């Protein structure tokens, strides 16, 4: 590749592939290459930087390095907000929510997931909206707010049914069973 945005995008695609395969060191290496080249371009390629930061945040979250993960997600969020990149903003909110969930701060997790949900609904990304809706319901169980947990789980089930996504239907039926079980029903 020439030293341009396409090469940055390829570094980020490689970073994502390594993420999906659990090769976190390689993922971070490719993300760092994307950042380095993005900064060398005139003007700097901010979208390439934000994508790389999001990937690095995910790696740190997966390795339970929550302060570092939050730092990278917040950096990516700041860039995506400056670009008006709604899909990137939603991904960053989702990542931040995951960090708070992992730290058992369920109220903050819900706040960020609701922000991500709103954007995914605006964008018409029905699958992401379905997944996040189900997670919000799950998070409410940790707050012992079973009414809201059931409400969101049923919404997620309805969205999954509308999509015909059997995996999400199964997942949300299982979640509803767990919520009722936790509530003694």
PyMOL commands that place a pseudoatom at each C-alpha (Angstrom):
pseudoatom trace, name=CA, resn=UNK, resi=1, chain=A, elem=C, hetatm=0, pos=[0.000, 0.000, 0.000]
pseudoatom trace, name=CA, resn=UNK, resi=2, chain=A, elem=C, hetatm=0, pos=[0.923, 3.610, -0.429]
pseudoatom trace, name=CA, resn=UNK, resi=3, chain=A, elem=C, hetatm=0, pos=[1.332, 5.601, 2.777]
pseudoatom trace, name=CA, resn=UNK, resi=4, chain=A, elem=C, hetatm=0, pos=[-2.272, 6.848, 2.824]
pseudoatom trace, name=CA, resn=UNK, resi=5, chain=A, elem=C, hetatm=0, pos=[-5.626, 6.357, 4.530]
pseudoatom trace, name=CA, resn=UNK, resi=6, chain=A, elem=C, hetatm=0, pos=[-6.127, 3.018, 2.758]
pseudoatom trace, name=CA, resn=UNK, resi=7, chain=A, elem=C, hetatm=0, pos=[-3.011, 1.672, 4.448]
pseudoatom trace, name=CA, resn=UNK, resi=8, chain=A, elem=C, hetatm=0, pos=[-4.261, 2.952, 7.809]
pseudoatom trace, name=CA, resn=UNK, resi=9, chain=A, elem=C, hetatm=0, pos=[-7.592, 1.198, 7.190]
pseudoatom trace, name=CA, resn=UNK, resi=10, chain=A, elem=C, hetatm=0, pos=[-5.727, -2.011, 6.350]
pseudoatom trace, name=CA, resn=UNK, resi=11, chain=A, elem=C, hetatm=0, pos=[-3.730, -1.786, 9.592]
pseudoatom trace, name=CA, resn=UNK, resi=12, chain=A, elem=C, hetatm=0, pos=[-7.008, -1.360, 11.476]
pseudoatom trace, name=CA, resn=UNK, resi=13, chain=A, elem=C, hetatm=0, pos=[-8.592, -4.294, 9.634]
pseudoatom trace, name=CA, resn=UNK, resi=14, chain=A, elem=C, hetatm=0, pos=[-5.607, -6.444, 10.615]
pseudoatom trace, name=CA, resn=UNK, resi=15, chain=A, elem=C, hetatm=0, pos=[-5.920, -5.173, 14.180]
pseudoatom trace, name=CA, resn=UNK, resi=16, chain=A, elem=C, hetatm=0, pos=[-9.599, -6.221, 14.205]
pseudoatom trace, name=CA, resn=UNK, resi=17, chain=A, elem=C, hetatm=0, pos=[-8.760, -9.671, 12.796]
pseudoatom trace, name=CA, resn=UNK, resi=18, chain=A, elem=C, hetatm=0, pos=[-6.165, -10.191, 15.511]
pseudoatom trace, name=CA, resn=UNK, resi=19, chain=A, elem=C, hetatm=0, pos=[-8.728, -9.058, 18.113]
pseudoatom trace, name=CA, resn=UNK, resi=20, chain=A, elem=C, hetatm=0, pos=[-11.244, -11.581, 16.850]
pseudoatom trace, name=CA, resn=UNK, resi=21, chain=A, elem=C, hetatm=0, pos=[-8.616, -14.326, 17.054]
pseudoatom trace, name=CA, resn=UNK, resi=22, chain=A, elem=C, hetatm=0, pos=[-7.410, -13.386, 20.542]
pseudoatom trace, name=CA, resn=UNK, resi=23, chain=A, elem=C, hetatm=0, pos=[-3.957, -12.294, 19.346]
pseudoatom trace, name=CA, resn=UNK, resi=24, chain=A, elem=C, hetatm=0, pos=[-3.951, -9.152, 21.451]
pseudoatom trace, name=CA, resn=UNK, resi=25, chain=A, elem=C, hetatm=0, pos=[-0.279, -8.208, 21.156]
pseudoatom trace, name=CA, resn=UNK, resi=26, chain=A, elem=C, hetatm=0, pos=[-0.527, -8.374, 17.369]
pseudoatom trace, name=CA, resn=UNK, resi=27, chain=A, elem=C, hetatm=0, pos=[-3.772, -6.380, 17.466]
pseudoatom trace, name=CA, resn=UNK, resi=28, chain=A, elem=C, hetatm=0, pos=[-2.140, -3.592, 19.466]
pseudoatom trace, name=CA, resn=UNK, resi=29, chain=A, elem=C, hetatm=0, pos=[0.909, -3.627, 17.171]
pseudoatom trace, name=CA, resn=UNK, resi=30, chain=A, elem=C, hetatm=0, pos=[-1.277, -3.114, 14.096]
pseudoatom trace, name=CA, resn=UNK, resi=31, chain=A, elem=C, hetatm=0, pos=[-3.368, -0.456, 15.848]
pseudoatom trace, name=CA, resn=UNK, resi=32, chain=A, elem=C, hetatm=0, pos=[-0.192, 1.405, 16.803]
pseudoatom trace, name=CA, resn=UNK, resi=33, chain=A, elem=C, hetatm=0, pos=[0.977, 1.253, 13.174]
pseudoatom trace, name=CA, resn=UNK, resi=34, chain=A, elem=C, hetatm=0, pos=[-2.392, 2.759, 12.175]
pseudoatom trace, name=CA, resn=UNK, resi=35, chain=A, elem=C, hetatm=0, pos=[-1.992, 5.577, 14.704]
pseudoatom trace, name=CA, resn=UNK, resi=36, chain=A, elem=C, hetatm=0, pos=[1.586, 6.314, 13.659]
pseudoatom trace, name=CA, resn=UNK, resi=37, chain=A, elem=C, hetatm=0, pos=[0.746, 6.534, 9.961]
pseudoatom trace, name=CA, resn=UNK, resi=38, chain=A, elem=C, hetatm=0, pos=[-2.473, 8.485, 10.644]
pseudoatom trace, name=CA, resn=UNK, resi=39, chain=A, elem=C, hetatm=0, pos=[-0.455, 11.134, 12.490]
pseudoatom trace, name=CA, resn=UNK, resi=40, chain=A, elem=C, hetatm=0, pos=[2.031, 11.403, 9.608]
pseudoatom trace, name=CA, resn=UNK, resi=41, chain=A, elem=C, hetatm=0, pos=[-0.671, 12.154, 7.026]
pseudoatom trace, name=CA, resn=UNK, resi=42, chain=A, elem=C, hetatm=0, pos=[-1.580, 15.742, 6.209]
pseudoatom trace, name=CA, resn=UNK, resi=43, chain=A, elem=C, hetatm=0, pos=[-4.103, 16.372, 7.635]
pseudoatom trace, name=CA, resn=UNK, resi=44, chain=A, elem=C, hetatm=0, pos=[-3.870, 13.640, 10.276]
pseudoatom trace, name=CA, resn=UNK, resi=45, chain=A, elem=C, hetatm=0, pos=[-6.393, 10.866, 9.637]
pseudoatom trace, name=CA, resn=UNK, resi=46, chain=A, elem=C, hetatm=0, pos=[-8.498, 11.166, 12.796]
pseudoatom trace, name=CA, resn=UNK, resi=47, chain=A, elem=C, hetatm=0, pos=[-10.941, 8.387, 11.941]
pseudoatom trace, name=CA, resn=UNK, resi=48, chain=A, elem=C, hetatm=0, pos=[-8.014, 5.967, 11.624]
pseudoatom trace, name=CA, resn=UNK, resi=49, chain=A, elem=C, hetatm=0, pos=[-6.730, 7.051, 15.025]
pseudoatom trace, name=CA, resn=UNK, resi=50, chain=A, elem=C, hetatm=0, pos=[-10.130, 6.671, 16.706]
pseudoatom trace, name=CA, resn=UNK, resi=51, chain=A, elem=C, hetatm=0, pos=[-10.608, 3.175, 15.257]
pseudoatom trace, name=CA, resn=UNK, resi=52, chain=A, elem=C, hetatm=0, pos=[-7.163, 2.122, 16.461]
pseudoatom trace, name=CA, resn=UNK, resi=53, chain=A, elem=C, hetatm=0, pos=[-7.822, 3.567, 19.934]
pseudoatom trace, name=CA, resn=UNK, resi=54, chain=A, elem=C, hetatm=0, pos=[-11.122, 1.670, 20.083]
pseudoatom trace, name=CA, resn=UNK, resi=55, chain=A, elem=C, hetatm=0, pos=[-9.296, -1.584, 19.287]
pseudoatom trace, name=CA, resn=UNK, resi=56, chain=A, elem=C, hetatm=0, pos=[-6.631, -0.904, 21.900]
pseudoatom trace, name=CA, resn=UNK, resi=57, chain=A, elem=C, hetatm=0, pos=[-9.342, -0.113, 24.447]
pseudoatom trace, name=CA, resn=UNK, resi=58, chain=A, elem=C, hetatm=0, pos=[-10.980, -3.445, 23.689]
pseudoatom trace, name=CA, resn=UNK, resi=59, chain=A, elem=C, hetatm=0, pos=[-7.710, -5.314, 24.217]
pseudoatom trace, name=CA, resn=UNK, resi=60, chain=A, elem=C, hetatm=0, pos=[-7.121, -3.631, 27.585]
pseudoatom trace, name=CA, resn=UNK, resi=61, chain=A, elem=C, hetatm=0, pos=[-10.737, -4.331, 28.608]
pseudoatom trace, name=CA, resn=UNK, resi=62, chain=A, elem=C, hetatm=0, pos=[-10.310, -7.990, 27.689]
pseudoatom trace, name=CA, resn=UNK, resi=63, chain=A, elem=C, hetatm=0, pos=[-7.138, -8.131, 29.769]
pseudoatom trace, name=CA, resn=UNK, resi=64, chain=A, elem=C, hetatm=0, pos=[-8.924, -6.482, 32.740]
pseudoatom trace, name=CA, resn=UNK, resi=65, chain=A, elem=C, hetatm=0, pos=[-6.707, -3.372, 32.530]
pseudoatom trace, name=CA, resn=UNK, resi=66, chain=A, elem=C, hetatm=0, pos=[-9.699, -1.117, 33.039]
pseudoatom trace, name=CA, resn=UNK, resi=67, chain=A, elem=C, hetatm=0, pos=[-8.012, 2.279, 33.575]
pseudoatom trace, name=CA, resn=UNK, resi=68, chain=A, elem=C, hetatm=0, pos=[-6.039, 1.875, 30.331]
pseudoatom trace, name=CA, resn=UNK, resi=69, chain=A, elem=C, hetatm=0, pos=[-9.120, 0.620, 28.483]
pseudoatom trace, name=CA, resn=UNK, resi=70, chain=A, elem=C, hetatm=0, pos=[-11.170, 3.580, 29.662]
pseudoatom trace, name=CA, resn=UNK, resi=71, chain=A, elem=C, hetatm=0, pos=[-8.396, 5.980, 28.663]
pseudoatom trace, name=CA, resn=UNK, resi=72, chain=A, elem=C, hetatm=0, pos=[-8.331, 4.662, 25.082]
pseudoatom trace, name=CA, resn=UNK, resi=73, chain=A, elem=C, hetatm=0, pos=[-12.112, 4.556, 24.738]
pseudoatom trace, name=CA, resn=UNK, resi=74, chain=A, elem=C, hetatm=0, pos=[-12.348, 8.151, 25.974]
pseudoatom trace, name=CA, resn=UNK, resi=75, chain=A, elem=C, hetatm=0, pos=[-9.654, 9.250, 23.506]
pseudoatom trace, name=CA, resn=UNK, resi=76, chain=A, elem=C, hetatm=0, pos=[-11.531, 7.531, 20.683]
pseudoatom trace, name=CA, resn=UNK, resi=77, chain=A, elem=C, hetatm=0, pos=[-14.818, 9.083, 21.855]
pseudoatom trace, name=CA, resn=UNK, resi=78, chain=A, elem=C, hetatm=0, pos=[-13.346, 12.575, 21.857]
pseudoatom trace, name=CA, resn=UNK, resi=79, chain=A, elem=C, hetatm=0, pos=[-12.121, 12.156, 18.281]
pseudoatom trace, name=CA, resn=UNK, resi=80, chain=A, elem=C, hetatm=0, pos=[-15.388, 10.605, 17.081]
pseudoatom trace, name=CA, resn=UNK, resi=81, chain=A, elem=C, hetatm=0, pos=[-17.397, 13.415, 18.666]
pseudoatom trace, name=CA, resn=UNK, resi=82, chain=A, elem=C, hetatm=0, pos=[-15.208, 16.000, 16.907]
pseudoatom trace, name=CA, resn=UNK, resi=83, chain=A, elem=C, hetatm=0, pos=[-15.832, 14.178, 13.604]
pseudoatom trace, name=CA, resn=UNK, resi=84, chain=A, elem=C, hetatm=0, pos=[-19.545, 13.667, 14.201]
pseudoatom trace, name=CA, resn=UNK, resi=85, chain=A, elem=C, hetatm=0, pos=[-18.956, 9.935, 13.642]
pseudoatom trace, name=CA, resn=UNK, resi=86, chain=A, elem=C, hetatm=0, pos=[-22.100, 8.499, 15.237]
pseudoatom trace, name=CA, resn=UNK, resi=87, chain=A, elem=C, hetatm=0, pos=[-21.219, 4.863, 14.649]
pseudoatom trace, name=CA, resn=UNK, resi=88, chain=A, elem=C, hetatm=0, pos=[-17.820, 5.414, 16.268]
pseudoatom trace, name=CA, resn=UNK, resi=89, chain=A, elem=C, hetatm=0, pos=[-19.425, 7.263, 19.176]
pseudoatom trace, name=CA, resn=UNK, resi=90, chain=A, elem=C, hetatm=0, pos=[-21.853, 4.375, 19.717]
pseudoatom trace, name=CA, resn=UNK, resi=91, chain=A, elem=C, hetatm=0, pos=[-18.989, 1.840, 19.707]
pseudoatom trace, name=CA, resn=UNK, resi=92, chain=A, elem=C, hetatm=0, pos=[-17.078, 3.944, 22.226]
pseudoatom trace, name=CA, resn=UNK, resi=93, chain=A, elem=C, hetatm=0, pos=[-20.116, 4.311, 24.508]
pseudoatom trace, name=CA, resn=UNK, resi=94, chain=A, elem=C, hetatm=0, pos=[-20.630, 0.551, 24.298]
pseudoatom trace, name=CA, resn=UNK, resi=95, chain=A, elem=C, hetatm=0, pos=[-16.984, -0.075, 25.210]
pseudoatom trace, name=CA, resn=UNK, resi=96, chain=A, elem=C, hetatm=0, pos=[-17.151, 2.326, 28.146]
pseudoatom trace, name=CA, resn=UNK, resi=97, chain=A, elem=C, hetatm=0, pos=[-20.348, 0.643, 29.337]
pseudoatom trace, name=CA, resn=UNK, resi=98, chain=A, elem=C, hetatm=0, pos=[-18.593, -2.735, 29.172]
pseudoatom trace, name=CA, resn=UNK, resi=99, chain=A, elem=C, hetatm=0, pos=[-15.774, -1.424, 31.346]
pseudoatom trace, name=CA, resn=UNK, resi=100, chain=A, elem=C, hetatm=0, pos=[-18.200, -0.188, 33.996]
pseudoatom trace, name=CA, resn=UNK, resi=101, chain=A, elem=C, hetatm=0, pos=[-20.070, -3.500, 33.860]
pseudoatom trace, name=CA, resn=UNK, resi=102, chain=A, elem=C, hetatm=0, pos=[-16.805, -5.369, 34.403]
pseudoatom trace, name=CA, resn=UNK, resi=103, chain=A, elem=C, hetatm=0, pos=[-16.119, -3.189, 37.433]
pseudoatom trace, name=CA, resn=UNK, resi=104, chain=A, elem=C, hetatm=0, pos=[-19.625, -3.870, 38.826]
pseudoatom trace, name=CA, resn=UNK, resi=105, chain=A, elem=C, hetatm=0, pos=[-20.694, -0.237, 38.379]
pseudoatom trace, name=CA, resn=UNK, resi=106, chain=A, elem=C, hetatm=0, pos=[-23.987, -1.247, 36.803]
pseudoatom trace, name=CA, resn=UNK, resi=107, chain=A, elem=C, hetatm=0, pos=[-25.633, 2.177, 36.938]
pseudoatom trace, name=CA, resn=UNK, resi=108, chain=A, elem=C, hetatm=0, pos=[-22.821, 3.751, 34.897]
pseudoatom trace, name=CA, resn=UNK, resi=109, chain=A, elem=C, hetatm=0, pos=[-22.787, 0.747, 32.575]
pseudoatom trace, name=CA, resn=UNK, resi=110, chain=A, elem=C, hetatm=0, pos=[-26.495, 1.241, 31.911]
pseudoatom trace, name=CA, resn=UNK, resi=111, chain=A, elem=C, hetatm=0, pos=[-26.024, 4.991, 31.329]
pseudoatom trace, name=CA, resn=UNK, resi=112, chain=A, elem=C, hetatm=0, pos=[-23.420, 4.408, 28.630]
pseudoatom trace, name=CA, resn=UNK, resi=113, chain=A, elem=C, hetatm=0, pos=[-25.253, 1.483, 27.060]
pseudoatom trace, name=CA, resn=UNK, resi=114, chain=A, elem=C, hetatm=0, pos=[-28.418, 3.620, 26.826]
pseudoatom trace, name=CA, resn=UNK, resi=115, chain=A, elem=C, hetatm=0, pos=[-26.403, 6.284, 24.991]
pseudoatom trace, name=CA, resn=UNK, resi=116, chain=A, elem=C, hetatm=0, pos=[-25.085, 3.664, 22.576]
pseudoatom trace, name=CA, resn=UNK, resi=117, chain=A, elem=C, hetatm=0, pos=[-28.580, 2.206, 22.131]
pseudoatom trace, name=CA, resn=UNK, resi=118, chain=A, elem=C, hetatm=0, pos=[-30.054, 5.576, 21.205]
pseudoatom trace, name=CA, resn=UNK, resi=119, chain=A, elem=C, hetatm=0, pos=[-27.443, 6.105, 18.497]
pseudoatom trace, name=CA, resn=UNK, resi=120, chain=A, elem=C, hetatm=0, pos=[-27.733, 2.578, 17.085]
pseudoatom trace, name=CA, resn=UNK, resi=121, chain=A, elem=C, hetatm=0, pos=[-31.508, 3.057, 16.870]
pseudoatom trace, name=CA, resn=UNK, resi=122, chain=A, elem=C, hetatm=0, pos=[-31.017, 6.391, 15.094]
pseudoatom trace, name=CA, resn=UNK, resi=123, chain=A, elem=C, hetatm=0, pos=[-28.635, 4.691, 12.646]
pseudoatom trace, name=CA, resn=UNK, resi=124, chain=A, elem=C, hetatm=0, pos=[-31.069, 1.832, 12.037]
pseudoatom trace, name=CA, resn=UNK, resi=125, chain=A, elem=C, hetatm=0, pos=[-28.542, -0.759, 13.248]
pseudoatom trace, name=CA, resn=UNK, resi=126, chain=A, elem=C, hetatm=0, pos=[-31.140, -3.222, 14.501]
pseudoatom trace, name=CA, resn=UNK, resi=127, chain=A, elem=C, hetatm=0, pos=[-28.770, -6.017, 15.485]
pseudoatom trace, name=CA, resn=UNK, resi=128, chain=A, elem=C, hetatm=0, pos=[-26.560, -3.788, 17.661]
pseudoatom trace, name=CA, resn=UNK, resi=129, chain=A, elem=C, hetatm=0, pos=[-29.689, -2.255, 19.197]
pseudoatom trace, name=CA, resn=UNK, resi=130, chain=A, elem=C, hetatm=0, pos=[-31.028, -5.739, 19.965]
pseudoatom trace, name=CA, resn=UNK, resi=131, chain=A, elem=C, hetatm=0, pos=[-27.789, -6.864, 21.607]
pseudoatom trace, name=CA, resn=UNK, resi=132, chain=A, elem=C, hetatm=0, pos=[-27.461, -3.731, 23.729]
pseudoatom trace, name=CA, resn=UNK, resi=133, chain=A, elem=C, hetatm=0, pos=[-31.126, -3.780, 24.763]
pseudoatom trace, name=CA, resn=UNK, resi=134, chain=A, elem=C, hetatm=0, pos=[-30.635, -7.307, 26.091]
pseudoatom trace, name=CA, resn=UNK, resi=135, chain=A, elem=C, hetatm=0, pos=[-27.484, -6.317, 27.949]
pseudoatom trace, name=CA, resn=UNK, resi=136, chain=A, elem=C, hetatm=0, pos=[-29.248, -3.394, 29.602]
pseudoatom trace, name=CA, resn=UNK, resi=137, chain=A, elem=C, hetatm=0, pos=[-31.896, -5.795, 30.864]
pseudoatom trace, name=CA, resn=UNK, resi=138, chain=A, elem=C, hetatm=0, pos=[-29.190, -8.091, 32.178]
pseudoatom trace, name=CA, resn=UNK, resi=139, chain=A, elem=C, hetatm=0, pos=[-27.462, -5.214, 33.976]
pseudoatom trace, name=CA, resn=UNK, resi=140, chain=A, elem=C, hetatm=0, pos=[-30.701, -4.269, 35.718]
pseudoatom trace, name=CA, resn=UNK, resi=141, chain=A, elem=C, hetatm=0, pos=[-30.748, -7.713, 37.360]
pseudoatom trace, name=CA, resn=UNK, resi=142, chain=A, elem=C, hetatm=0, pos=[-27.568, -6.776, 39.221]
pseudoatom trace, name=CA, resn=UNK, resi=143, chain=A, elem=C, hetatm=0, pos=[-29.386, -3.736, 40.582]
pseudoatom trace, name=CA, resn=UNK, resi=144, chain=A, elem=C, hetatm=0, pos=[-32.302, -6.001, 41.589]
pseudoatom trace, name=CA, resn=UNK, resi=145, chain=A, elem=C, hetatm=0, pos=[-34.614, -3.934, 39.387]
pseudoatom trace, name=CA, resn=UNK, resi=146, chain=A, elem=C, hetatm=0, pos=[-36.434, -6.924, 37.976]
pseudoatom trace, name=CA, resn=UNK, resi=147, chain=A, elem=C, hetatm=0, pos=[-39.235, -4.896, 36.375]
pseudoatom trace, name=CA, resn=UNK, resi=148, chain=A, elem=C, hetatm=0, pos=[-36.770, -3.002, 34.196]
pseudoatom trace, name=CA, resn=UNK, resi=149, chain=A, elem=C, hetatm=0, pos=[-34.745, -6.152, 33.589]
pseudoatom trace, name=CA, resn=UNK, resi=150, chain=A, elem=C, hetatm=0, pos=[-37.845, -7.929, 32.285]
pseudoatom trace, name=CA, resn=UNK, resi=151, chain=A, elem=C, hetatm=0, pos=[-38.917, -4.874, 30.275]
pseudoatom trace, name=CA, resn=UNK, resi=152, chain=A, elem=C, hetatm=0, pos=[-35.584, -4.635, 28.440]
pseudoatom trace, name=CA, resn=UNK, resi=153, chain=A, elem=C, hetatm=0, pos=[-35.249, -8.396, 27.997]
pseudoatom trace, name=CA, resn=UNK, resi=154, chain=A, elem=C, hetatm=0, pos=[-38.714, -8.527, 26.420]
pseudoatom trace, name=CA, resn=UNK, resi=155, chain=A, elem=C, hetatm=0, pos=[-37.835, -5.581, 24.159]
pseudoatom trace, name=CA, resn=UNK, resi=156, chain=A, elem=C, hetatm=0, pos=[-34.661, -7.377, 23.090]
pseudoatom trace, name=CA, resn=UNK, resi=157, chain=A, elem=C, hetatm=0, pos=[-36.625, -10.575, 22.460]
pseudoatom trace, name=CA, resn=UNK, resi=158, chain=A, elem=C, hetatm=0, pos=[-39.155, -8.684, 20.314]
pseudoatom trace, name=CA, resn=UNK, resi=159, chain=A, elem=C, hetatm=0, pos=[-36.343, -7.038, 18.322]
pseudoatom trace, name=CA, resn=UNK, resi=160, chain=A, elem=C, hetatm=0, pos=[-34.585, -10.387, 17.847]
pseudoatom trace, name=CA, resn=UNK, resi=161, chain=A, elem=C, hetatm=0, pos=[-37.849, -11.998, 16.726]
pseudoatom trace, name=CA, resn=UNK, resi=162, chain=A, elem=C, hetatm=0, pos=[-38.432, -9.165, 14.259]
pseudoatom trace, name=CA, resn=UNK, resi=163, chain=A, elem=C, hetatm=0, pos=[-34.937, -9.755, 12.854]
pseudoatom trace, name=CA, resn=UNK, resi=164, chain=A, elem=C, hetatm=0, pos=[-35.444, -13.514, 12.805]
pseudoatom trace, name=CA, resn=UNK, resi=165, chain=A, elem=C, hetatm=0, pos=[-32.123, -13.846, 14.619]
pseudoatom trace, name=CA, resn=UNK, resi=166, chain=A, elem=C, hetatm=0, pos=[-32.363, -17.246, 16.314]
pseudoatom trace, name=CA, resn=UNK, resi=167, chain=A, elem=C, hetatm=0, pos=[-29.176, -16.756, 18.306]
pseudoatom trace, name=CA, resn=UNK, resi=168, chain=A, elem=C, hetatm=0, pos=[-30.491, -13.525, 19.857]
pseudoatom trace, name=CA, resn=UNK, resi=169, chain=A, elem=C, hetatm=0, pos=[-33.952, -15.057, 20.382]
pseudoatom trace, name=CA, resn=UNK, resi=170, chain=A, elem=C, hetatm=0, pos=[-32.379, -17.950, 22.263]
pseudoatom trace, name=CA, resn=UNK, resi=171, chain=A, elem=C, hetatm=0, pos=[-30.077, -15.660, 24.201]
pseudoatom trace, name=CA, resn=UNK, resi=172, chain=A, elem=C, hetatm=0, pos=[-32.905, -13.392, 25.336]
pseudoatom trace, name=CA, resn=UNK, resi=173, chain=A, elem=C, hetatm=0, pos=[-35.233, -16.267, 26.241]
pseudoatom trace, name=CA, resn=UNK, resi=174, chain=A, elem=C, hetatm=0, pos=[-32.435, -17.652, 28.388]
pseudoatom trace, name=CA, resn=UNK, resi=175, chain=A, elem=C, hetatm=0, pos=[-31.907, -14.222, 29.918]
pseudoatom trace, name=CA, resn=UNK, resi=176, chain=A, elem=C, hetatm=0, pos=[-35.612, -13.913, 30.742]
pseudoatom trace, name=CA, resn=UNK, resi=177, chain=A, elem=C, hetatm=0, pos=[-35.499, -17.316, 32.426]
pseudoatom trace, name=CA, resn=UNK, resi=178, chain=A, elem=C, hetatm=0, pos=[-32.517, -16.207, 34.509]
pseudoatom trace, name=CA, resn=UNK, resi=179, chain=A, elem=C, hetatm=0, pos=[-34.211, -12.942, 35.472]
pseudoatom trace, name=CA, resn=UNK, resi=180, chain=A, elem=C, hetatm=0, pos=[-37.372, -14.758, 36.598]
pseudoatom trace, name=CA, resn=UNK, resi=181, chain=A, elem=C, hetatm=0, pos=[-35.244, -17.311, 38.463]
pseudoatom trace, name=CA, resn=UNK, resi=182, chain=A, elem=C, hetatm=0, pos=[-33.263, -14.586, 40.227]
pseudoatom trace, name=CA, resn=UNK, resi=183, chain=A, elem=C, hetatm=0, pos=[-36.556, -12.965, 41.183]
pseudoatom trace, name=CA, resn=UNK, resi=184, chain=A, elem=C, hetatm=0, pos=[-37.813, -16.230, 42.698]
pseudoatom trace, name=CA, resn=UNK, resi=185, chain=A, elem=C, hetatm=0, pos=[-40.329, -16.847, 39.920]
for i in range(1, 185): cmd.bond("trace and resi %d" % i, "trace and resi %d" % (i + 1))
show_as sticks, trace
zoom trace
